[in-house]
Amino acid sequence: MIGSKIRMHAKVLLVVAHLKNYNRPMGTSTIEQLIKAANSSAEGDTSLNLAKKVFLDQAQCDEFFETTKSKLLDINEWNKNSSPTKYELFDESGIETQTEPISVGMFIRINLYGAGKYDWVRVMSIVDESDELVVTVKPTYDPTQEPPDTTSTSHFFGPEATNNFCVQRDGKAVAFYVIGLNEHQNTRFADGLVESARNAAVANIGYYSGLQKSVWKEFCSNFLSTDEEKGT
């Protein structure tokens, strides 16, 4: 079976690092630019989680890379690989759809356990190249409101933040990154005083940031692991 072959001929190395100390990006141009942008920030508003899987056989590496790219565009795989968090996909009209592949313009509702409310992001770009796939999302408004308030940002972070989900092949290795940029708390654009207060309180104790770091660490590792390797 494919899973057993990969397990026999590959090893998984999970690395979690602060971007300012991460000096060897395994990246093609898009990932390199993301890491460079994060390294240039002196405000502590960036984050990096990554996992890497190294293969002995190039064909198995190539097959695994293509499979992982497909999984990243499947919201059901997000749920499968992130145990404390639930993700729901909505189209551009705010209608839920769990069967379509993730595409630009779609919304993702995030239920991060312990965060106190839903957070919303929108898919802003998808870069699909021969050796990488990068999905970029930004905090956004709640499209299910009637009517939607497009001036609000229903997320812990403000509208300038981005999360970048990256799959990259480098030789016989496949890497999975989650890179966060411009991660400032959202107290200005929140929809109402209650949400603003929640965001400020969470930020003051670093609770949300800690939750997110734990989620993305698991997310990266699980995306590069078979069910057997995860023990499921």
N, C-alpha and C positions, 0 to 999 in steps of 0.2 A: 504494500500500500504506500501511497505517496508520503503520508505522515510518518510511517516507520522508517522509510528511506531517509527522509530529512533528519530524523532524530539520530540516525546512525552516522550520518556524514556531516553533521553540523554541530556547532556549539553556540550557546547564547551567552553574551556578555552584557550585563546591564550596567550602564554608567549614568550617574546623575551628577551634574556639575553646574556651577554658576557660570554664566556666559563669559564674564570678564576673565575667568581662569581657563576657558576652553579655547586652546590655541591651535588645535588641528582639526578644522572642520572636514568631514568626509563629504564634501559637497560639490555639486556642480553650481553654476552661477547663481541660481535663485537662492539656494541654501546658504551659499557663501555671503550673499548680500544680506540675508536675514541675520546671520551671525555677526557680520560686520556692523550692522545697524545696532544690534544689541550691545556689542562690545564698546560702541562709541557713547553709550549712555552712562552717565556718572550718577544717576539718580536712584539706582537700585530698583528700577521699574521694569526689569526684564526677568525672564525665567527660561530655563532649558531643561528638558528631560529627554533622554535618548536611550535606546537599546540597540544593540548590534548583534547580528547573527552571521557567523563566518562558516563558509562551506568549503569542502575539499573538492567538490565537483562543480564545474561551471554551469552545466546544464541544469542541475538541481537548484543552483543559485538563481538562474534566470527564471525558472518556473516559479520558484517561491516569490521572487520579486513581482512577477505579474499577478500572482494570486493575492499578494498583500495589497497591491494597488487596487484591485477590484474590491477587496474587503473594506478599504478605507472609504470607498464611495457607497457603502451599504450601511445605513443607519442601524440595522439590526446587529451588525458586527460591532458597532460602537457599544451597544448594550451588552453584548456577549462578553466584551473585553474590559468592562469597567463596572465592577460589582456594586460600588456604593452610589452609582449615578444612573439616572434614566434619561435617555435622549429620545426626543420625538421630532419627526421631520414634518414640515409644513410647506406647501407650495406658496407661490408668490401672492395668492389670494387669501392665505391664512387657513387653508384647508389641510387637515392632517393627511399624510400619505407615508406609509411605512414600507411601501413596495418599490417606489421609484428610486433610481440612483440619485445621490446627492449631486446637485448642479447649482450653478451660479444663480443667485436671486432667491434661493430657498431659505427658509427659516429653520432653526433648530432650537427647540425648547429643552433646557437643561434643568433637571431636578437633582441638584447636588445635595446629597443627604446631610442634614444639619445646617444648611445654608439659610433656611427660613422662608424661601420663596422660589419661584421659577426664575431662571435667567434666560434671556433670549439673545441669540446671535444670528447673523445673516451671512450666507456664503457670498463673499465678495469676489473671489477669483479662484480658478483652478488652473494650475500650470501642469501640463502633462507632457513631459519630454521623454526621450528614450531611456534615460537613467534616473528619472525622478518624477514624483507626483507631489505637488504642494497644494493643499487646500487651505485657504485663508478665510477666517471668519472674523466678524466684528460685532460688538454689542449693539443691540438695536431695540426697536420698539416691539410691543406685543401686537402681532397682526390679528389676533383673535378678538381684540377689544372691538366694541361697537359704539361709535366708530373708532378705528385705530388712531392713536395719537402719535403721529409720525415725528413729532418734535421731542418725544420722550425717549429715554434709554432705559429699558427694563433689564438691568444687569448690574452686578456689583461694581464692575469697572465702567469707566466712562467711554464715550463713543470713539475716542482716539486709540483705544487699545485694539490689538489684534492677537489672535491665536493662529499659529501656522502649523498644520499637521503635515509632516513630510515623510515620504518613503523614498529611499535613495539606494541605488546600486553602485558599488565601487569595487570593480574586480569581482572577487568571489565573496563579497560581503554585502549584506542588506542592512541598512540602518533605518530606524524609525525615530523621528524627532517630534516633539511638541515645543515650539518656540513662542514665548509670549513677549510682546513688545508694548511699551507705553501703558503699563498696567497701573493706572491711577484710580483711586476710589471714586465712585460716582455719587456725589451728593448734589450736584447741580442739575443734572438732566433726568433724575429719577422722577417717576410718576407718583407724586404725592409725598407728604411729609413723613408718612410711616416708612416708606421705602428709603427715603433719604436718611432717616434716623437709623434704620437697620444697616445700611451700607456704611455709615460712619462708625457705628458701634463695632461692627465686624472688623473694619479696617484698623481700628484702634488697638485691637488685641491680636491682629494678624490671623484671625481664625479662618477666614475665607481663603487666604493665601495658603495657609497650611493644608486645608482640605484639598485645594486645587492641586498643590504639589503632589500630595499623596495619590490623587486620582490619576494624574498624568503619568506618574512613575509606573503605576500598575498598567495603565493604558498602553504605554510603549512596550513594556515587557510582554504583555499578553498578546499583542498583535503579532509578535514574532515567535510565539510559542504555539505548539500543537496542543490539542486537548489533553493528550497524555502527559506532555511536559508541564501543563498547568495542574494536572491531577484531577481533571474533571471527567 
